């Protein structure tokens, strides 16, 4: 990589990808819904939170480790589910799994993977793996995926609950509609459901009418009937829905607005995190994705009650830069920045991080 520029922060990887991906593919990865207000607010909201560090504390040795649903990870930054990694590098999700293994953290594999989950499991042998799931119609398609995930050692199922329909993404429309190139396909769909880029009724390579849009909370009980794996819900923004998640005894929730790609003008995830953490009152684990780009973002999320954060787009940009090594670098930067933020805030362990470290800028005058 001697011919590549030195990259020191996650924005550098995005800048690199912006000049090395074709514009249609770049647009797919970067785009948000409609005016992209929520996508951008995910990042801006972190800057409105200010840190109040504590001093004269022994931070000479720092322990960044934690657990998620009982499984240990080296630091509280995990890889979020995102589609089509083979558009970023030839080995796709296999490279992503190798990066997760190198950093001893969790990979959440997307149903819209371009690499079969068995190959991803082999590439990331021993790493903590979660499988992101949609409920398909017919449900036998989902049952088959659940059984395959169980067999190959995935430790949790992550049900995406914010996608009864796909958000309007203008960049894709302007480009004539995003479709997978001919050499790639949705490998987790049975062949009879796979379609070609020439088919009209498609949604990023999959048939629109395959997703079960009639889902209600009863689907949790149905999932319990077909698997013993922990169930995490991805796409919770309302405290009321968080309480329903507690009522239905799921194991965790991810405060997420789908990277700003679904319903525009919803709040930034970090802004909703404290209310949701308060609502569930420790009865399940709470995670966050959306807008995390540096170690202080991670610190703020943990301080406000997240067990861990998940990052999506930065991993894609790391893959574009240098496949497995690039994705590993992205995670290493976040780990190093988080460790530094802990030290400068007076925290030696993740358990030392609490809400007293964070204040919204609107509250500074009241201190």
Secondary structure, DSSP 8 states (H G I E B T S, - for coil): -TTS----SHHHHHHHHHHHS-HHHHHHHH--STT-HHHHHHHHHHHTEEE----S---SS-B--EEETTEEESSSEEE---S-GGGTSTTTHHHHHHHHHHHT--EEE-TT-SS-HHHHHHHTTTS-EEEEE--BSSTHHHHHHHHHHHHTT--EEEEE-S-SS----HHHHHTT-----TT---TTS-GGG---TT-SS-BTTB-GGGB-TT--THHHHHHHHH--SEEEEEEE--HHHHHHHHHTT-SEEEE--GGGTSSTT---HHHHHHHHHHHHTTSSEEEEESS--SHHHHHHHHHTT-SEEEE-HHHHHHHHHHHHHHHHHHHHHHHHHHHHHHHHHT-SBGGG--GGGEEEGGGGGG-
